[in-house]
Amino acid sequence: MEGNLFTIFATLFNFVILLLILKHFLFDRVNKVIDNRNSDVRDTIFDAENKMLEAKKLKESYDEQIANLENEGREIVREAKLKADAQAKDILQEAENKTAMLIGQTEAEIERLKKKSLEELRQEIGALAIFAAEKILEKELDHKEQQAVIGKIIDETGSSKWQN
C-alpha cells in the first residue's frame, strides 16, 4: 500500500503542479479574455441602451414637431379660409354696390328719356292742336263736319307727315 500511497501523492502533486502551470499560462489568459468579452458585452449593451434612449428622445421630438406642423397646417388652412370668406364677402359687396349704381343710372336714364318723351309729346300735341285749329278756322263747321275734320287730323297724325 505504500506504493499506492506514493502514487496517489505523486498524482496529486503532479495535478497541483499542472493546475499551477495551467493557471499561470492558461486560466489567467482565459479569464482575461472572458473578462474582456464581458466588458465588451456590457459596453455594447450600455451603448445600445443609450442609443435606444436617444432614439426615443428623437422620436418624441419628431412626434412633437409633426404635431406642431399639423397644428400650423390647420391654422394656415383656417386663416386661408377666413381670408377667402372675407374676399368673397368683399366681392359680393362690390357687386351689390355696382348693381345698385347701375340700377340708379338706369333709373335716371329712364327718367330722362321719359321727360324727353313727354316734352316731345307736348310739342307734338301742341303742333297737332295748332294744326287742328288751323283746319277748323279755315271753315266754319257743324258738329258732323268737326268730327270728320278731327278724324282726318287723327289719320294724318299717323302718317309720316307728323312723325320726326
C-alpha positions in Angstrom: 0.0 0.0 0.0 3.0 2.1 0.3 3.4 2.1 -3.4 -0.2 3.1 -3.9 0.1 5.9 -1.4 3.1 7.2 -3.1 1.4 7.1 -6.5 -1.6 8.9 -5.1 0.6 11.7 -3.6 2.7 11.9 -6.8 -0.5 12.1 -8.9 -1.9 14.8 -6.6 1.4 16.6 -6.6 1.5 16.4 -10.4 -2.1 17.5 -10.6 -1.4 20.6 -8.4 1.7 21.5 -10.4 -0.4 21.0 -13.6 -3.1 23.3 -12.1 -0.5 25.9 -11.2 1.1 25.8 -14.7 -2.4 25.9 -16.3 -3.4 28.7 -14.0 -0.3 30.7 -14.8 -0.3 30.1 -18.6 -4.0 29.3 -19.4 -6.5 30.3 -16.8 -5.3 33.8 -16.3 -5.4 34.4 -20.1 -8.7 32.7 -20.5 -10.2 34.7 -17.6 -8.7 37.8 -19.1 -10.3 37.0 -22.5 -13.6 36.3 -20.7 -13.4 39.5 -18.7 -12.6 41.5 -21.8 -15.5 39.8 -23.6 -17.8 40.6 -20.7 -16.6 44.1 -20.6 -17.2 44.5 -24.4 -20.7 43.0 -24.0 -21.5 45.4 -21.1 -20.2 48.3 -23.1 -22.2 47.3 -26.1 -25.4 46.9 -24.0 -24.7 50.3 -22.4 -24.2 51.9 -25.8 -27.4 50.2 -27.1 -29.4 51.4 -24.2 -28.0 55.0 -24.6 -28.8 54.8 -28.3 -32.3 53.5 -27.5 -32.9 56.4 -25.1 -31.6 58.8 -27.7 -33.8 57.3 -30.4 -36.8 57.6 -28.0 -36.0 61.3 -27.4 -35.6 61.9 -31.1 -38.9 60.1 -31.8 -40.7 62.2 -29.2 -39.1 65.3 -30.7 -40.2 64.3 -34.2 -43.7 63.4 -32.9 -43.9 66.8 -31.3 -42.6 68.6 -34.4 -45.2 66.6 -36.5 -48.0 67.6 -34.1 -46.8 71.3 -34.3 -46.7 71.1 -38.1 -50.2 69.6 -38.2 -51.4 72.4 -35.9 -49.6 75.0 -38.1 -51.2 73.5 -41.2 -54.6 73.6 -39.7 -54.0 77.2 -38.6 -52.9 78.1 -42.2 -55.9 76.4 -43.7 -58.2 78.2 -41.2 -56.6 81.6 -41.9 -56.8 81.0 -45.7 -60.5 80.1 -45.3 -61.1 83.3 -43.3 -59.3 85.3 -46.0 -61.2 83.6 -48.8 -64.5 84.3 -46.9 -63.6 87.9 -46.4 -62.6 88.3 -50.1 -65.8 86.6 -51.2 -67.8 89.0 -48.9 -65.9 92.0 -50.4 -66.5 90.8 -53.9 -70.2 90.3 -53.2 -70.4 93.7 -51.6 -68.7 95.3 -54.5 -71.0 93.5 -56.9 -74.0 94.7 -55.0 -72.7 98.3 -55.0 -72.1 98.2 -58.7 -75.5 96.7 -59.3 -77.1 99.4 -57.2 -75.1 102.1 -59.0 -76.2 100.6 -62.4 -79.8 100.4 -61.3 -79.6 104.0 -60.2 -78.0 105.1 -63.5 -80.6 103.1 -65.5 -83.5 104.6 -63.5 -82.0 108.1 -64.1 -81.7 107.4 -67.8 -85.3 106.0 -67.9 -86.5 109.2 -66.1 -84.5 111.4 -68.5 -85.9 109.5 -71.5 -89.4 109.7 -70.0 -89.1 113.5 -69.6 -87.7 113.9 -73.1 -90.6 111.8 -74.5 -93.1 113.8 -72.6 -91.6 117.0 -73.9 -91.6 115.7 -77.4 -95.2 114.5 -76.9 -96.2 118.0 -75.7 -94.6 119.6 -78.7 -96.4 117.1 -81.0 -99.7 117.7 -79.2 -99.1 121.5 -79.4 -98.4 121.2 -83.1 -101.4 118.9 -83.5 -103.6 121.4 -81.7 -102.3 124.3 -83.8 -102.9 122.2 -87.0 -106.4 121.3 -85.8 -107.2 124.9 -85.0 -106.0 126.0 -88.5 -108.2 123.4 -90.1 -111.2 124.3 -88.0 -110.6 128.0 -88.7 -110.4 127.5 -92.4 -114.1 127.0 -92.5 -116.9 127.0 -90.1 -118.2 123.6 -89.5 -121.1 122.0 -87.9 -120.8 119.2 -85.4 -120.6 116.4 -88.1 -118.0 118.3 -90.1 -116.0 118.9 -86.9 -116.0 115.2 -86.2 -114.9 114.5 -89.7 -112.1 117.0 -89.5 -110.9 115.6 -86.2 -110.9 112.1 -87.6 -109.0 113.3 -90.6 -106.5 115.1 -88.4 -106.0 111.9 -86.3 -105.5 109.9 -89.5 -102.9 112.4 -90.7 -101.1 112.3 -87.4 -100.4 108.6 -88.0 -98.9 109.4 -91.4 -95.2 110.3 -91.9 -96.2 114.0 -92.2 -96.4 114.3 -88.3 -93.5 111.9 -87.5 -90.0 113.2 -86.9 
